Amino acid sequence: MFCRQCGKPIGQQAFCSACGAATGLESGASPGPVPVPPAMPPALLAGRVRRHLHTLGILWIAFAAYSIVTWLVAYTFLRGFLGGHSWFMNMGAPWMYGMHGAPAMPGVALWWMPMVTVFVTLRGLLSIATGIALLTRQAWGRTFAIVVAILTILKPITGTVLAIYTLWVLWGPFSSLEYAQIAAEGTEEL
């Protein structure tokens, strides 16, 4: 039999051991069985993680492509603007040079561009790995996606929005259980 208040199984007790509600049983008398609610169909059990997982995986891959392409365009522009290569008919950037071809702005160093390139490439690789892990329902994908989302949250606008969406979908104890169930179903299909 089950408690009418909390639904926990009870024996022939006068009070439920879980919630303390009176069971109506006195000295072994049974009030009759309490009906158990029918199981819900799997379509109604689909939670937030199941509904958003595919979209989240695709968005992480699209974010990686967007980040890399945006940096390639910015890199090309900045190299030309800061005098890294000639722009038009080998004329270079004339405002960058003084007399005798010496740089007019000696403080402009291009040392930071390779560092940013490495950073953007690593972020792109992490984003692609996150998207693939979520799309293939890897058991470690949820934790990996949460870590990458926290690292990406400081990327203005697109990174912040994607990170918040990722944390909304994958954060929390019920999300953890639901993702574990999805990952287990994914390995059974393979």
PESULGI-V546950 format. One record per backbone hydrogen bond with DSSP energy under -0.5 kcal/mol. NH is the residue of the N-H (numbers start at 0). CO is the residue of the C=O. If there is no record, write none. Layout:
# PESULGI-V546950
nh=(NH | NH)
co=(CO | CO)
This chain:
# PESULGI-V546950
nh=(2 | 6 | 9 | 15 | 19 | 22 | 23 | 25 | 28 | 34 | 43 | 44 | 45 | 50 | 51 | 52 | 55 | 56 | 57 | 58 | 59 | 60 | 61 | 62 | 63 | 64 | 65 | 66 | 67 | 68 | 69 | 70 | 71 | 72 | 73 | 74 | 75 | 76 | 77 | 78 | 79 | 80 | 81 | 82 | 83 | 84 | 88 | 90 | 93 | 95 | 96 | 97 | 100 | 101 | 103 | 104 | 105 | 107 | 108 | 112 | 113 | 114 | 115 | 116 | 117 | 118 | 119 | 120 | 121 | 122 | 123 | 124 | 125 | 126 | 127 | 128 | 129 | 130 | 131 | 132 | 133 | 134 | 135 | 136 | 137 | 140 | 143 | 144 | 145 | 146 | 147 | 148 | 149 | 150 | 151 | 152 | 154 | 155 | 157 | 158 | 159 | 160 | 161 | 162 | 163 | 164 | 165 | 166 | 167 | 168 | 169 | 170 | 175 | 176 | 177 | 178 | 179 | 180 | 181 | 182 | 183 | 184 | 185 | 186 | 187 | 188 | 189)
co=(7 | 2 | 0 | 20 | 15 | 13 | 13 | 23 | 25 | 32 | 40 | 40 | 41 | 46 | 47 | 48 | 51 | 52 | 53 | 54 | 55 | 56 | 57 | 58 | 59 | 60 | 61 | 62 | 63 | 64 | 65 | 66 | 67 | 68 | 69 | 70 | 71 | 72 | 73 | 74 | 75 | 76 | 77 | 79 | 78 | 78 | 86 | 87 | 91 | 92 | 93 | 101 | 97 | 98 | 95 | 95 | 103 | 104 | 106 | 109 | 109 | 110 | 111 | 112 | 113 | 114 | 115 | 116 | 117 | 118 | 119 | 120 | 121 | 122 | 123 | 124 | 125 | 126 | 127 | 128 | 129 | 130 | 131 | 133 | 132 | 137 | 139 | 140 | 141 | 142 | 143 | 144 | 145 | 146 | 147 | 148 | 151 | 153 | 155 | 155 | 154 | 156 | 157 | 158 | 159 | 160 | 161 | 162 | 163 | 164 | 165 | 166 | 171 | 172 | 173 | 174 | 175 | 176 | 177 | 178 | 179 | 180 | 181 | 182 | 183 | 184 | 185)
